Amino acid sequence: MSGRQHVAASRRSFLGALGAGAAAAPAAVLGSALPASSSGAPSAPGRPVRTGTGRRRPRVQTGADRLAADGFAALAGQRVGVITNPTGVLADLRHEVDVMAASGAVDLRAVLGPEHGFRGAAQAGESEDTSVDERTGVTVYDAYGAGADDFARLYDEADVETVVFDIQDVGARFYTYVWTMYDAMVAAATTGRRFLVLDRPNPVGGDARGPMMTDEFRTFVGNQRIAQQHGMTVGELAAFLDGELITEETGGARLGDRLEVVPIRGWRGSLPWQDTGLPWVPPSPNVPTPDVALAYTGTCWFEGTLMSEGRGTTTPFQTVGSPGADWRWAEAVAGYDLDGLAVREASFTPTFSKHAGEVCHGLQLHVTDPVGGVDAITAATAMLVEARRLVDGFAWREDAYDPARPFWVDKLSGSSRLREMVDAGASVAEVTAAWAPELAAFEAQRRPYLRYPRGLS
């Protein structure tokens, strides 16, 4: 078992237990060579687009739609493998892999499925087994937990020349898809393959927030030194990783001009998801809506406690609580000035995961100002500070499989600092001030790799 597989297995064990420098060679941009499309529909052969009477066309055009509108010309003459999941859809909701296979324009050799699988049938910490996809006849490989060596082996097995990555990220460091991309990039860099990213909007916006990952706590839920809310699209992040960090894994090799990005058209970092006009396809079972994604960047910390983070409810990561909490906790958190969020006292009974079948008391976060105004990490800090003070039985979850780093919250937050400061009785202002210098340094480091406007205009 590779080191990366061990980390993924550790995540499976943890989640299973719950139920019990400037770019020296920047990524090439293909956008200038691709046409705009009023619908994002592919001009390649396939079923005609059905927009429906009066249906509004998306304001934003994804990299996948732009590639398809050009008849997949950027993939012509290449043996192609695609890393994707159910979010890899075009504007008309057809999956790009189905369209590629039907078009005859792409020599599609393999699909590589991440956590939850290509078609999305698996729960958190699980994946779909390697099999032949019935619809397309293409072999789908289980790539969840695959390290760089595993990806290199899969590329060889599938005889792939160009690797395409297209997965909707949610903008949080502990969301595993970006680390699947990173390991796949490392494998491409060391084996001389081309890597093509089809860009999509970051649903939590373009601002960076929160603490940095430290080397001591790097795992598959935080495999490199980036901020907890990195504020980049996957295309921007890929360029950043290749320009700043990948050589640590490759012995000096980089993708350079073999990293290409098909950019989004019409997106800026302050644009709320609902204003993109794009459909929201849940990137995983526990991120069913864009509002959940906005909360998740902070409240995922509660995976590292004995409190429920809302798995087993219809609003995971927005709803948090435990049998030992009461109205006092929600009232205390509501007393903070939480940017973009409002607090409602809530009681719930999870159907699975922590406290399944038990009545829990706590709160629900309601999004009042999507993107730009939402600071879920500061909100989650307030929730932890007050939970430590007010919730009966509050405790940190310990990982028996990792005795050297037993606290899951340390892996999520990037170091032991958050846990130690909360335990010591630090205020919310003190906790958030502790990461301000490192966050400022990260913002400066990422700046050369940002390709879309930030701000409101």
C-alpha positions as CSV (number, residue, x, y, z in Angstrom):
1,M,0.0,0.0,0.0
2,S,1.4,3.4,-1.0
3,G,1.7,6.3,1.4
4,R,-1.2,8.0,-0.3
5,Q,-3.3,4.9,-0.2
6,H,-2.6,4.6,3.6
7,V,-3.9,8.2,4.1
8,A,-7.0,7.5,2.1
9,A,-7.5,4.2,4.0
10,S,-7.1,6.3,7.2
11,R,-9.8,8.6,6.0
12,R,-12.0,5.7,5.2
13,S,-11.4,4.3,8.7
14,F,-12.2,7.7,10.3
15,L,-15.4,8.2,8.3
16,G,-16.4,4.6,8.9
17,A,-16.0,5.1,12.6
18,L,-18.3,8.0,12.6
19,G,-21.2,5.7,12.2
20,A,-20.0,3.9,15.1
21,G,7.6,32.3,-6.9
22,A,5.9,33.8,-9.9
23,A,5.1,31.3,-12.6
24,A,8.4,30.6,-14.3
25,A,6.5,28.4,-16.8
26,P,2.8,29.2,-16.2
27,A,0.0,26.9,-17.4
28,A,-0.8,27.4,-21.1
29,V,-4.2,29.0,-21.7
30,L,-6.3,27.5,-24.4
31,G,-9.1,30.0,-24.1
32,S,-7.9,32.3,-26.8
33,A,-8.1,29.5,-29.3
34,L,-11.6,28.4,-28.3
35,P,-14.7,30.0,-29.5
36,A,-17.4,31.5,-27.3
37,S,-20.7,29.6,-27.4
38,S,-24.1,31.0,-26.6
39,S,-25.2,27.8,-25.0
40,G,-22.0,26.0,-24.1
41,A,-23.2,23.1,-26.3
42,P,-20.8,21.0,-28.2
43,S,-20.5,21.2,-32.0
44,A,-19.2,17.6,-32.0
45,P,-21.6,14.9,-33.1
46,G,-24.2,13.9,-30.5
47,R,-27.7,14.4,-29.4
48,P,-29.0,17.9,-30.1
49,V,-29.1,20.3,-27.1
50,R,-32.5,20.7,-25.5
51,T,-32.6,24.0,-23.7
52,G,-36.4,24.0,-23.0
53,T,-38.8,26.9,-23.6
54,G,-37.7,30.1,-22.0
55,R,-34.6,28.4,-20.3
56,R,-32.0,31.0,-19.5
57,R,-28.5,30.3,-20.9
58,P,-25.7,30.3,-18.4
59,R,-24.0,33.6,-17.8
60,V,-20.7,31.7,-17.2
61,Q,-19.2,29.2,-19.6
62,T,-17.1,26.4,-18.1
63,G,-13.9,25.0,-19.6
64,A,-15.7,21.8,-20.5
65,D,-18.4,23.7,-22.4
66,R,-15.7,25.6,-24.3
67,L,-13.8,22.5,-25.2
68,A,-17.0,20.7,-26.4
69,A,-18.1,23.8,-28.4
70,D,-14.8,23.5,-30.3
71,G,-15.5,19.8,-31.1
72,F,-12.8,18.7,-28.6
73,A,-10.1,19.9,-31.1
74,A,-7.6,20.3,-28.2
75,L,-7.7,16.5,-27.8
76,A,-7.4,15.6,-31.4
77,G,-4.8,12.9,-32.1
78,Q,-4.3,12.2,-28.4
79,R,-4.9,9.1,-26.4
80,V,-7.0,10.5,-23.6
81,G,-7.7,9.7,-19.9
82,V,-10.3,11.7,-18.0
83,I,-10.3,12.3,-14.2
84,T,-13.9,13.3,-13.4
85,N,-17.0,12.6,-11.5
86,P,-20.8,13.4,-11.8
87,T,-19.9,17.2,-11.9
88,G,-18.3,16.9,-15.3
89,V,-21.4,18.0,-17.1
90,L,-22.0,20.4,-19.9
91,A,-24.5,23.2,-19.8
92,D,-27.2,20.9,-21.1
93,L,-26.5,18.5,-18.2
94,R,-25.0,15.7,-20.4
95,H,-21.8,14.3,-19.0
96,E,-18.8,15.2,-21.0
97,V,-17.5,11.6,-21.0
98,D,-20.7,10.4,-22.6
99,V,-20.5,13.2,-25.2
100,M,-16.8,12.5,-25.9
101,A,-17.5,8.8,-26.3
102,A,-20.5,9.4,-28.6
103,S,-18.8,12.1,-30.7
104,G,-16.1,9.9,-32.2
105,A,-13.8,12.9,-31.9
106,V,-11.9,11.7,-28.9
107,D,-9.7,8.6,-28.5
108,L,-11.0,8.0,-24.9
109,R,-8.9,5.3,-23.3
110,A,-9.8,5.6,-19.6
111,V,-11.8,7.4,-16.9
112,L,-10.2,7.7,-13.5
113,G,-12.7,8.0,-10.6
114,P,-11.9,9.8,-7.4
115,E,-13.6,9.6,-4.0
116,H,-17.3,8.8,-4.4
117,G,-16.6,7.4,-7.9
118,F,-17.1,8.5,-11.5
119,R,-20.9,8.1,-11.5
120,G,-21.1,9.2,-7.8
121,A,-22.5,6.0,-6.3
122,A,-20.2,5.9,-3.2
123,Q,-20.5,7.7,0.1
124,A,-17.7,9.7,1.9
125,G,-14.5,7.8,2.3
126,E,-15.5,5.2,-0.4
127,S,-15.2,4.8,-4.2
128,E,-16.4,2.7,-7.1
129,D,-14.5,-0.4,-8.1
130,T,-12.6,-0.6,-11.4
131,S,-15.0,-1.7,-14.1
132,V,-16.2,-1.1,-17.7
133,D,-18.7,1.6,-17.9
134,E,-21.9,0.2,-19.4
135,R,-22.9,3.4,-21.2
136,T,-19.6,4.2,-23.0
137,G,-17.7,0.9,-22.9
138,V,-14.7,2.8,-21.4
139,T,-12.7,1.3,-18.5
140,V,-13.3,3.3,-15.3
141,Y,-10.4,2.9,-12.8
142,D,-10.8,3.4,-9.1
143,A,-8.3,6.1,-8.4
144,Y,-9.4,7.2,-4.9
145,G,-6.3,7.3,-2.7
146,A,-4.0,6.7,-5.6
147,G,-0.6,8.4,-5.2
148,A,1.6,9.6,-8.0
149,D,3.2,6.2,-8.6
150,D,-0.3,4.7,-8.8
151,F,-1.4,7.3,-11.3
152,A,1.7,6.7,-13.4
153,R,0.9,3.0,-13.4
154,L,-2.7,3.6,-14.5
155,Y,-1.6,6.0,-17.2
156,D,0.7,3.2,-18.6
157,E,-2.0,0.6,-18.3
158,A,-4.5,2.7,-20.1
159,D,-1.9,3.9,-22.7
160,V,-2.8,7.5,-22.0
161,E,-0.9,10.5,-23.5
162,T,-3.1,13.4,-22.3
163,V,-4.8,13.5,-18.9
164,V,-7.9,15.7,-18.6
165,F,-9.1,16.9,-15.2
166,D,-12.6,18.2,-14.7
167,I,-14.2,18.1,-11.3
168,Q,-16.2,20.7,-9.5
169,D,-14.2,21.8,-6.4
170,V,-15.7,23.5,-3.4
171,G,-12.7,25.6,-2.5
172,A,-11.7,23.9,0.8
173,R,-8.2,22.5,1.4
174,F,-9.6,19.3,2.9
175,Y,-11.8,18.5,-0.1
176,T,-9.9,15.6,-1.6
177,Y,-10.5,16.2,-5.3
178,V,-7.7,18.8,-5.5
179,W,-5.2,16.4,-4.0
180,T,-6.3,13.8,-6.5
181,M,-5.5,16.4,-9.1
182,Y,-2.1,17.1,-7.5
183,D,-1.0,13.5,-7.4
184,A,-2.2,13.1,-11.0
185,M,-0.2,16.1,-11.9
186,V,2.9,14.8,-10.2
187,A,2.6,11.5,-12.2
188,A,2.2,13.5,-15.4
189,A,5.2,15.6,-14.7
190,T,7.5,12.7,-14.0
191,T,6.3,10.6,-17.0
192,G,6.2,13.4,-19.6
193,R,2.5,13.5,-20.2
194,R,0.3,16.4,-21.0
195,F,-2.2,17.6,-18.3
196,L,-5.3,19.6,-19.4
197,V,-7.5,21.2,-16.7
198,L,-11.1,22.2,-17.7
199,D,-11.8,25.0,-15.3
200,R,-14.9,25.6,-13.3
201,P,-16.0,28.4,-10.8
202,N,-15.0,28.3,-7.2
203,P,-18.4,28.3,-5.4
204,V,-17.0,30.0,-2.3
205,G,-15.4,32.8,-4.3
206,G,-11.9,34.2,-4.8
207,D,-10.9,35.2,-1.3
208,A,-8.3,33.2,0.6
209,R,-9.1,32.6,4.3
210,G,-8.0,30.6,7.3
211,P,-4.8,28.8,8.5
212,M,-2.1,27.3,6.4
213,M,-1.2,23.6,6.2
214,T,2.1,22.7,7.8
215,D,4.4,20.0,6.7
216,E,3.9,18.0,9.9
217,F,0.2,17.5,9.3
218,R,0.1,16.9,5.5
219,T,-2.3,14.2,4.5
220,F,-4.8,13.5,1.8
221,V,-7.1,16.1,3.4
222,G,-4.3,18.7,3.0
223,N,-1.4,17.6,0.9
224,Q,0.4,20.9,0.4
225,R,1.0,24.3,2.0
226,I,-2.1,26.3,1.0
227,A,-4.7,28.2,3.0
228,Q,-7.8,26.3,4.2
229,Q,-10.0,28.4,1.9
230,H,-7.6,28.8,-1.0
231,G,-9.8,31.1,-3.1
232,M,-8.7,29.7,-6.5
233,T,-10.3,27.8,-9.3
234,V,-8.8,24.4,-10.0
235,G,-7.1,25.9,-13.0
236,E,-5.5,28.6,-11.0
237,L,-4.6,26.1,-8.2
238,A,-3.0,23.7,-10.7
239,A,-0.8,26.5,-12.0
240,F,0.1,27.5,-8.5
241,L,1.0,23.9,-7.5
242,D,3.1,23.4,-10.6
243,G,4.9,26.7,-10.2
244,E,5.5,26.7,-6.5
245,L,5.3,23.2,-4.9
246,I,5.3,20.2,-7.3
247,T,9.1,20.0,-7.6
248,E,9.2,18.9,-3.9
249,E,7.5,15.7,-5.0
250,T,9.2,15.2,-8.4
251,G,12.8,15.8,-7.7
252,G,12.7,19.0,-9.8
253,A,10.4,18.0,-12.6
254,R,7.5,20.3,-13.5
255,L,4.7,20.2,-16.1
256,G,5.5,23.6,-17.4
257,D,4.0,24.1,-20.8
258,R,2.5,20.6,-20.7
259,L,0.0,22.0,-18.1
260,E,-2.8,23.6,-20.1
261,V,-6.0,25.2,-18.8
262,V,-9.2,25.8,-20.7
263,P,-10.5,28.8,-18.8
264,I,-13.9,29.8,-17.7
265,R,-15.6,32.7,-19.6
266,G,-17.6,35.3,-17.6
267,W,-16.6,34.4,-14.0
268,R,-15.1,36.6,-11.3
269,G,-14.3,35.8,-7.7
270,S,-17.2,37.7,-6.2
271,L,-19.9,36.1,-8.4
272,P,-22.4,34.0,-6.4
273,W,-23.1,30.6,-7.8
274,Q,-26.7,31.3,-8.4
275,D,-25.7,34.2,-10.7
276,T,-23.5,31.9,-12.9
277,G,-26.5,30.3,-14.5
278,L,-24.8,27.0,-14.1
279,P,-26.5,23.9,-12.7
280,W,-25.3,22.7,-9.3
281,V,-24.4,19.0,-9.4
282,P,-23.5,17.8,-5.9
283,P,-19.8,17.1,-6.0
284,S,-20.3,14.6,-3.2
285,P,-23.3,13.3,-1.3
286,N,-22.8,15.7,1.6
287,V,-22.5,18.9,-0.4
288,P,-26.0,19.0,-1.9
289,T,-26.2,22.8,-2.4
290,P,-24.0,25.8,-2.9
291,D,-24.9,27.1,0.6
292,V,-23.5,23.9,2.1
293,A,-20.3,24.5,0.2
294,L,-20.1,28.0,1.7
295,A,-20.4,26.6,5.3
296,Y,-18.2,23.5,4.7
297,T,-15.0,25.5,4.4
298,G,-15.3,26.2,8.2
299,T,-17.7,23.7,9.8
300,C,-15.8,20.6,8.4
301,W,-13.7,21.2,11.6
302,F,-16.5,19.5,13.5
303,E,-15.6,16.2,11.9
304,G,-12.7,16.5,14.3
305,T,-15.0,16.7,17.4
306,L,-17.5,14.4,19.0
307,M,-20.3,16.7,17.9
308,S,-22.3,16.0,14.7
309,E,-21.3,18.0,11.7
310,G,-24.8,17.3,10.2
311,R,-24.1,14.2,8.3
312,G,-27.3,12.2,8.2
313,T,-29.4,15.4,7.8
314,T,-30.5,17.3,4.8
315,T,-28.2,20.2,5.6
316,P,-24.8,18.7,6.5
317,F,-22.2,21.2,7.5
318,Q,-24.8,23.9,7.9
319,T,-26.4,22.0,10.8
320,V,-24.1,21.2,13.8
321,G,-24.9,19.9,17.3
322,S,-24.9,17.1,19.8
323,P,-27.0,15.6,22.6
324,G,-25.0,17.6,25.1
325,A,-25.7,21.0,23.5
326,D,-28.6,23.3,24.3
327,W,-30.0,26.7,23.4
328,R,-27.2,28.5,25.2
329,W,-24.6,27.4,22.5
330,A,-26.7,28.7,19.6
331,E,-27.4,32.0,21.4
332,A,-23.8,32.5,22.2
333,V,-22.7,31.9,18.6
334,A,-25.5,34.2,17.3
335,G,-24.0,36.9,19.4
336,Y,-21.0,37.2,17.1
337,D,-21.0,39.4,14.0
338,L,-20.7,36.6,11.5
339,D,-20.1,37.9,8.0
340,G,-22.6,36.6,5.5
341,L,-24.2,34.1,8.0
342,A,-27.1,34.0,10.4
343,V,-27.7,31.5,13.2
344,R,-30.9,29.6,14.0
345,E,-31.2,27.3,17.0
346,A,-32.0,23.8,15.7
347,S,-32.7,20.3,16.9
348,F,-32.2,17.3,14.7
349,T,-31.8,13.5,14.7
350,P,-29.0,12.3,12.3
351,T,-30.0,9.2,10.3
352,F,-26.4,8.0,10.0
353,S,-22.9,9.0,11.2
354,K,-22.2,10.4,14.6
355,H,-25.2,10.3,17.0
356,A,-27.3,8.5,14.5
357,G,-30.8,8.1,16.0
358,E,-30.1,10.5,18.8
359,V,-31.8,13.8,19.3
360,C,-29.1,16.6,18.9
361,H,-29.4,20.2,19.8
362,G,-27.4,22.9,18.2
363,L,-27.7,25.4,15.3
364,Q,-28.1,25.9,11.6
365,L,-26.1,28.4,9.7
366,H,-28.1,30.3,7.1
367,V,-26.3,32.1,4.2
368,T,-27.4,35.7,4.0
369,D,-24.7,37.1,1.7
370,P,-23.3,34.4,-0.7
371,V,-19.6,34.6,-1.7
372,G,-17.7,37.8,-1.0
373,G,-19.5,38.2,2.3
374,V,-19.3,34.7,3.9
375,D,-16.6,34.0,6.4
376,A,-17.3,30.4,7.4
377,I,-13.9,29.9,9.0
378,T,-14.4,32.7,11.5
379,A,-17.9,31.4,12.2
380,A,-16.6,27.9,12.8
381,T,-13.9,29.4,15.1
382,A,-16.7,31.0,17.2
383,M,-18.6,27.8,17.2
384,L,-15.6,25.9,18.6
385,V,-14.7,28.5,21.2
386,E,-18.3,28.5,22.5
387,A,-18.8,24.8,22.3
388,R,-15.7,24.3,24.4
389,R,-17.2,26.6,27.0
390,L,-20.9,25.6,26.9
391,V,-21.5,22.1,25.4
392,D,-21.6,19.3,27.8
393,G,-19.3,16.5,26.8
394,F,-17.4,18.5,24.1
395,A,-14.2,16.7,23.1
396,W,-11.9,16.3,20.2
397,R,-12.1,13.2,18.1
398,E,-8.9,11.0,18.3
399,D,-7.6,8.8,15.5
400,A,-6.5,5.4,16.8
401,Y,-4.8,4.7,13.4
402,D,-2.4,7.6,13.7
403,P,-1.0,7.7,17.3
404,A,1.7,10.3,16.4
405,R,-1.0,12.7,15.2
406,P,-4.1,11.5,17.0
407,F,-6.4,14.6,16.5
408,W,-8.3,14.7,13.2
409,V,-9.0,18.4,13.7
410,D,-5.2,19.1,13.5
411,K,-5.1,17.5,10.0
412,L,-8.1,19.5,8.9
413,S,-6.8,22.8,10.3
414,G,-3.2,22.2,9.3
415,S,-1.5,22.2,12.7
416,S,-2.2,21.7,16.4
417,R,-2.5,25.4,17.0
418,L,-6.3,25.7,16.6
419,R,-7.0,22.9,19.0
420,E,-4.5,24.1,21.6
421,M,-5.7,27.7,21.5
422,V,-9.3,26.7,21.9
423,D,-8.4,24.4,24.8
424,A,-6.4,27.3,26.4
425,G,-9.5,29.5,26.3
426,A,-8.3,31.9,23.6
427,S,-10.9,34.3,22.1
428,V,-12.1,34.2,18.5
429,A,-10.1,37.3,17.7
430,E,-6.9,35.7,19.2
431,V,-7.4,32.5,17.2
432,T,-8.0,34.2,13.9
433,A,-5.2,36.7,14.4
434,A,-2.7,33.8,14.8
435,W,-2.9,32.9,11.1
436,A,-3.1,36.4,9.7
437,P,0.6,36.7,8.8
438,E,0.8,33.3,7.1
439,L,-2.4,34.0,5.2
440,A,-1.0,37.3,3.9
441,A,2.2,35.5,2.7
442,F,0.0,32.9,0.9
443,E,-2.0,35.7,-0.8
444,A,1.1,37.2,-2.1
445,Q,2.5,33.9,-3.3
446,R,-0.7,33.0,-5.2
447,R,-1.2,36.4,-6.8
448,P,0.8,35.6,-10.0
449,Y,-1.4,32.6,-10.7
450,L,-4.8,34.3,-10.5
451,R,-6.3,34.6,-14.0
452,Y,-9.9,35.9,-13.1
453,P,-10.9,39.2,-11.6
454,R,-11.5,39.6,-7.9
455,G,-13.7,42.2,-6.3
456,L,-17.2,43.4,-7.2
457,S,-16.6,45.1,-10.5
